[in-house]
Amino acid sequence: MIKIAIPSKENSIDNHFGHCEYLTIVELNEQLEIIRVSPKATDKSCGCKSNLAEELASEGVQLLLAGGIGQGAINKLKSQHIEVIPGFQGTIEEVIAKWKAKDFPADLSICTEHQSCSH
């Protein structure tokens, strides 16, 4: 089984991880079929300054599919052994389908708004 977190807004990926309305947690079985989709509340604070990475890791999340995300948040997630792939767009279903098909963007540009985040 794999657990994927997706920063979300109105059943679509939110382009800014650190200020998303909520996270969608998608659980897939070994055949990569969706077995559970559930929302996870966030406090909409900067992703690199919150304890969200630790919370996700404790819940078994192994992968975060993001729209936009800053390097500080990426570093924090990676320190919790959560792989991060930025650059996705679309609905939650479209994002999962693109990931499963290995059809994600080659442009892995990172949000630089929070360059002062150093953890």
C-alpha positions as CSV (number, residue, x, y, z in Angstrom):
1,M,0.0,0.0,0.0
2,I,1.1,3.6,-0.6
3,K,-0.2,6.8,0.9
4,I,0.0,10.0,-1.1
5,A,-0.7,13.5,0.1
6,I,-2.0,16.2,-2.3
7,P,-2.4,19.8,-1.3
8,S,-6.0,20.5,-2.2
9,K,-8.6,23.2,-2.8
10,E,-12.1,22.3,-4.1
11,N,-11.2,18.8,-5.2
12,S,-8.2,20.1,-7.3
13,I,-4.6,20.4,-6.5
14,D,-3.8,23.7,-4.7
15,N,-0.8,25.5,-6.3
16,H,0.7,26.5,-2.9
17,F,1.5,23.6,-0.5
18,G,2.0,25.8,2.5
19,H,-1.3,27.6,2.3
20,C,-3.6,24.9,0.9
21,E,-7.2,24.6,2.2
22,Y,-6.6,20.9,3.1
23,L,-4.6,17.8,2.1
24,T,-6.2,14.9,0.3
25,I,-4.8,11.6,1.5
26,V,-5.1,9.0,-1.2
27,E,-4.4,5.3,-0.3
28,L,-3.6,2.9,-3.1
29,N,-3.2,-0.9,-2.9
30,E,-0.3,-2.9,-4.5
31,Q,-2.1,-2.7,-7.9
32,L,-2.2,1.1,-7.6
33,E,-6.0,1.1,-7.2
34,I,-7.5,3.8,-5.0
35,I,-8.9,2.2,-1.8
36,R,-9.5,5.3,0.3
37,V,-9.5,9.1,-0.2
38,S,-9.8,11.3,2.9
39,P,-9.3,15.0,3.7
40,K,-6.8,16.2,6.3
41,A,-7.2,19.6,7.8
42,T,-4.3,22.0,7.7
43,D,-3.7,25.2,9.5
44,K,-2.6,27.0,6.3
45,S,0.7,28.1,7.8
46,C,4.0,28.0,5.9
47,G,4.7,24.4,5.1
48,C,8.3,24.6,6.2
49,K,7.5,26.2,9.6
50,S,4.8,23.8,10.6
51,N,4.9,20.2,11.9
52,L,2.9,19.0,8.9
53,A,5.8,16.8,7.6
54,E,6.0,15.0,10.9
55,E,2.2,14.5,11.0
56,L,2.2,13.1,7.5
57,A,5.1,10.8,8.2
58,S,3.4,9.5,11.4
59,E,0.3,8.7,9.3
60,G,2.3,6.7,6.8
61,V,2.4,9.1,3.9
62,Q,5.3,8.3,1.6
63,L,4.7,10.7,-1.3
64,L,3.5,14.3,-1.8
65,L,2.3,15.4,-5.2
66,A,2.4,19.2,-5.3
67,G,1.6,22.1,-7.5
68,G,3.9,24.7,-6.2
69,I,6.1,24.1,-3.1
70,G,9.1,25.9,-1.6
71,Q,12.5,24.4,-0.9
72,G,12.1,24.7,2.8
73,A,9.0,22.5,2.8
74,I,10.6,20.0,0.4
75,N,13.6,19.7,2.8
76,K,11.3,19.2,5.8
77,L,9.2,16.5,4.0
78,K,12.4,14.7,2.7
79,S,13.8,14.7,6.2
80,Q,10.7,12.6,7.1
81,H,11.3,10.3,4.2
82,I,8.5,11.7,2.1
83,E,9.2,11.9,-1.6
84,V,8.1,15.2,-3.2
85,I,7.1,15.7,-6.8
86,P,6.1,19.3,-7.7
87,G,4.5,20.7,-10.8
88,F,1.1,18.9,-11.0
89,Q,-2.2,20.5,-12.0
90,G,-5.8,19.4,-12.2
91,T,-8.3,17.5,-10.1
92,I,-7.2,15.0,-7.5
93,E,-8.3,12.2,-9.9
94,E,-6.2,13.7,-12.8
95,V,-3.2,14.1,-10.6
96,I,-3.3,10.5,-9.4
97,A,-3.8,9.3,-13.0
98,K,-0.8,11.4,-14.2
99,W,1.4,10.0,-11.4
100,K,0.4,6.4,-12.2
101,A,1.1,7.0,-15.9
102,K,4.4,8.6,-15.0
103,D,3.1,11.7,-16.9
104,F,4.3,14.5,-14.7
105,P,6.0,17.7,-15.6
106,A,9.6,17.9,-16.5
107,D,9.7,21.5,-15.2
108,L,10.4,21.0,-11.5
109,S,10.7,24.7,-10.6
110,I,10.4,25.5,-6.9
111,C,8.6,28.3,-5.3
112,T,11.2,30.9,-4.2
113,E,8.8,33.1,-2.1
114,H,10.1,31.6,1.2
115,Q,13.8,31.4,0.5
116,S,14.5,32.4,4.1
117,C,13.3,28.9,5.3
118,S,16.4,27.0,6.1
119,H,15.2,23.8,7.7
